[in-house]
Amino acid sequence: MTISTEQVLSALRNVEDPDLKKDLVTLNMIKDLSINDKNISFTLELTTPACPMKDMLKNACTNAIKHFVDKNAEIHINITSRVTKPADTSQLNEIRNIILVSSGKGGVGKSTVASNLAVTLAADGAKVGLIDADIYGPSVPTMFGLLGAKPSARETADGKTLILPIEKFGIKLLSLGFFADPDQPVPWRGPMASNAIKQLFNDADWGELDYLIVDLPPGTGDIHITITQSFPIAGAVIVTTPQQVALADTRKGLAMFRMPGINIPVLGVVENMAYFTPEELPDNKYYIFGKDGGKELAKSFDVPFLGEIPLVQGITAAGDSGEPISLDKTTPTAVAFGEIAGKIAQQIAIHNAKSVNC
C-alpha cells in the first residue's frame, strides 16, 4: 500500500503540543515531509531549541504514524526550532524576546541566575544576548572573565555609531561595567542612569537574537520603569531565596510587573540558594534558609514555580573565575539551570501564542 502525504498529516493531527493546546499540523510545525515507499522523513520545528518536551513530541509523532498509517514505517524526524515572539516587537525588530531577570532584594543571586540562563539557552542553540542593567553594581564583567574589556564600535551608512557587544561563550554581552572604572562609584541620578540603559538597547548592534536577557538592579526603581515602558518585554523572571526577609521584598518586585501601565507577564519564580549540599555528600540537602519559600510565593501569585538552585561552592567559584557553572552540563547545578531555562522558554512560547491570538 502506498503511503500518502494526507495519511501522514492526518496521523500527526493526533499529536498535540501540550502547551499551545493545538495539534502540530495546525501549528505548522511539520516541515519538509518526504515519503519514499515506507520511509517517512520530516522536520519537526519547535518554538524554542530549549524545548523540554522535544523527545516526548518526537516519540508521539513516531507512535502516531505507526498506529494510524503503517506499523512497519521507517520514520526519520529532524528537530529544529524557530523561536516565537510577542505580537508587538516593533521597536526592536531583530530581537524576538526580551526577558527581565528581577529580584526585590539584592544578594539573592539574580546576576548568577541571569548569566547561567544565558549560557544554557546559548548552549541549546538559541541566539542570546545579555544586558547587565544593574548600573550601580554590574556583575557581568566578573562573571564572564571580562574585567577591563572594552567594546568596540562601528559606523552605519547614515553616520550613526553603534556599540558592538562583546561575545563570549556564544553570548553577546553589554554592561555599563565595560565603560566605567571598576573602583569608582557611579553617582548618577535617575534620568542619567535611565538614558545610559536605553543606549545599551538602542545604540548597540545586537543583530538577530532569540532572547535578550536583562539583569535588572534589585528593587523597583527608575531602571525598571524605563525598561518596561520603553521596550516590548516578553516576560519577567523573579529570583528569590527562601527566607522571609527576601520574600517580603520579592513580593513587591513581582507585584510591580502587574501594575497598570507596566502589565508584563511573570514567567515564574526561581528559588536560589534553596538548600545547601556539601560537595562530599551530594545527596544531602540542608535547608539552612528555610524551605519552599519561592514555591509558596509562586503559588500565592498564581505563577509558575520554575525550580530550585542549590547553594554550592562551585557556583561561587565558577562565577569568580569568569566561567559560569552551566558551561559544565554534567554538574547537578547545570542540570537545574537547564530545566529552568526550558521552562522559561516554554512559558514565553505560551505567552507569545496568546498575544498573537488576542
N, C-alpha and C positions, 0 to 999 in steps of 0.2 A: 504494500500500500504506500502510495506517495504521500509524504507529509507536506502540508501546505502552510504558507505563512499565516493564513487565517486561523488554522488549528493551533499553532503555537501561541499566537497573540491571545486567542480565546482562553487557552490554558493559563497564560500569565495574568489574565484579568482576575484570576482567583488569588493572586498574591497581593496583599495589601501592605502598604507602608504603615506600620503601627503608629507613627507619629502624625502623619498627614492624613490618615484615615481614608485614603483612596488607593485604588489598585495601581500597579506600576505602569500599565499601558496608558491609563488615563493621565497619569502624571508625566508621561512622555519620558520615562526612564529607560525604555528599551530602545537601543540604537543598533544599527548595522546588523540586522538579523540576516543570517545566511543559512540556507538549508541545502545539503547535498546528501541525498538518499536519507540515511538515518543519522547523519552528522548535523547537529544544530549548533550554531555559534551566534553569539550576540554580545553586545556591550551593555552592562548594567550601569547607568550613570546616576550616581548618588548625589545627594545635596551637599556633601562635605567629605573630604578624604578622611576625616576623623570619625566617620560614622561608626558607632559602637555595635551596630546590628548588621554589618556588611556580610558576615559569614552566615548569619541566620537568613538573610534575604537571598543569598546565593543558593543555599540549600533548599529554601522554599521554592525558588524558580525551578531547580532541578526536579524536585519531587512533583511539582505541578505538571511539568511536561511529561514525565514518566507515567503519571497517573491518568492524565486526560488525553495524551496523544499516543505515546508508544513507550512501553516499559523497557524496550531494548535500544532506545535512542541514545546516541553518544552526544553529550552536551558539554560545550565549552563556553564558559562565561568569563568575559574580561570585565573587571570592575574599574571604573573611572569615576570622576566626580566633577561637578560644576557647582561651585558654591553659590547659593542663592543670595539675594539682597532684599532689603526692605523696599516698599513701593516708592519711597521718596529718598533718593540718594543724589538729587540733582546738584547739590553743592560740591560733592566730591565724587565725580563720576567713576573714576578708576578704582576707588576704594569701596568694596562691596559692603563691608560690615565694620562699624566702629564699636568696640567692646570696652566699656569702662570697668576698671577694677578699683573698687572703692572700699573704704572702711570708715567707721565713725570715730575710730581711735587710732593713734599711732602705736607702733610697736607690735602689731599683730601679725606681721609678715606679709603685708599686702604686696610689697615690691617683689618678694620671693615668689609669691603666687603668680603675679603678672609675668615675671621673667620665665618661670617654668612652663606656664601655659603657652607662651610664645614659642619656646623651644619645642614643646610637644607637638603643637599644631604644625610647625615648620617641618619637623621630622616625619609627620604623617603625609607631607606633600603639599600643604597649603602655602600660599604666598602670604607672608606675615610681616607686619611692621610693629614696632613698639615705641610709643612716645612716653618718655619719663616726664610727666606733668607735675611731679612733686617738686615744685620750684624751690622750696626752702630746704629740702633735704634730698637731692637727687641721688638715687642708688644705682642706676643702670651702669654708669661708668665703672663702678667697682664690681658689680655682679657679672659683667661681661669682660672684665680684664681690659678696660679701655681708659683707665685713668691717664689724663694728659692727651688723649686723642682729640683731634680737631677735624670736623667735617670740612670737605672741600665744597666748591660751588661751581655752577655753570651759568652761562647767559643764554637766554632764549632768543629766538629770532626777533622778538619785539623788544629786546633790550632789558627784560626782567631778569634779575639774579635769583636763582633757585639754589637752596641748600641741598647738598647730596647726602642723604643719610649714610651712616657708617654701616657696613654689612658684616655680620659675624654669625656663625652657626646657621646661615641661611635666613637671617632676620635683618630687616632694615631698622636701624636704631637712631633715635634722636633724643637728646636730653639737654636741658639747659646747663647741666654739669659739664658738657663739652665746651661751653662758651665762657664759663666762669672759673675763677681761681678756686680750687677746692678748699683752700684755707681761709677764704674770705666769705663773710656772710652776704646775703642778698637782701638788703633792706628796702625792698620795693613796696610801694603802695599798691592797692588792688588794681587800679587801671593799668599801671605799668606791667604788673605780673600777667594780667589778662591779655594785653597786647603781645607780650612775648610768647605766650602759649599759642595764640592764634597764628603767629608766624611759623610755629612748628608744623601746623596743619597746612596753611595756605602758601607758604613760601618755601616748601620743600618738594623735591622731585621724588615723590613716593612711587610713581609708576603704578602698575596694576597690583592691587592687594586683595586677597580674600578676606583677611582680618587685620585690622589695625587695633592693637591693644593699647589702652591708655592707662598708665599707672597714675591715679589721682593722688593729691595730697590727702592726709587724713581730715576728717571733719566734713563740714558743709559750708564752704566759703566761696569767695569770688571766682576761683578757678572752676569749681563745679558748675556754677551758674553760667559762666562764659561758655564753657564747652557744651553743656546741654542745650543752651539756647542758640548756639551758633552753628552747630553741625548736626547732621542726621545720625542719631545714635541707634544702633541695633538693639542694645541692651546693656544692663549693668550686672556685674558680679560682685557680691558682697562678701568681704572677708572678715572673720571674727575669730576670737579664741573663746573657749568655753566659759570663762569666769564671768560673773555678773557685772563687774565693773566695765568690762569690754562690751558686753551685750547691751548695756544701758545706752551707750553711745552709738552702737551699731544700729539699734532700733531707729534712732533719729536719722542716721545716714540712709537707711533703707526707705524710711518714710519720705525723705526728701524727693526721691525719684517718682513718687506718686502724687506729688503736689501739683495742683493746676498750674499750667504754664511750663511744667517740666514733663511729667507724664511719660516716663521712659520704662519699658519693660524690665523687670528684675528677673534675670535669667536664673538666679538661685543663690544659695548661701554656701560658702566654703568654710569649714571649721579647721583652722590651722592650729598647730600645737595641741591637737586633740588629746594625745596621750604620749607618754614617754616610753620609748622602747630602747633598752640597753643593747649595744652592738653585740655583746656576748650572749644575750638572751633575746633573740629576735622574735620569739613567740610571746614574750611577756608584754603586757600593756599596763602602765601605771597612769591613772587619770589624775595627775597632780594639780590641774587647774579646774577640776570639775568634769562632769560628763554630760554629753548631749545638749549643751547649751545652744550650739548652732542649729542642731536638728529641731529643737523646740522653737527657736526663733523663726526658722523657715515655716514650720507648721502654723505658728500664730499669724504669719502674714500670707499664708496660703501660696508660698512659692516653693520651687523645688529645692531639696537639700542635695547639693552636688557631691558632697563627700568630705572625708576627714584626711588631714595631713598630719602624720605623727611628728613629734618633737624628737629629732635625732641629730647627733653631732654632724653627720655627713652633709646635712643641708647647709649648716653654717660654714663648714669648711669649703664646700663647693662654691657657695656664693662669694666667700672671701678670696678664693683662688681665681675667680673670673670664669668658672666653668659650671653653670647651673646643674644641679644634681640630675635633672631629667635627661641630660646627654647620655647617661649610662642607663639604658632602659631595663637593665637586669635588677636594679635595686627596687625594693618594695615601695619606696617613696616615689620613684619614677612611675611605677605601675599605678599608684594612686593618682598622680597628676595626669596620667594618660586617661584614666577613667573619667576624671573630672573634665578634662578637655573635650572628650567625646560627648559628655552630657551637655556641655555648654554649646558645642556645635549643633547638637540635636535641638536644643531649645531655640537657637537662632533660626534654624530651618522652620520650626513650628511657627514662630512669631512672624517670620517673613511671609510664609504662606498665608497667614491670617491677614497681614497688611495688604497683600496683593489682591486677596479675595473680598476685601471690605467694600 
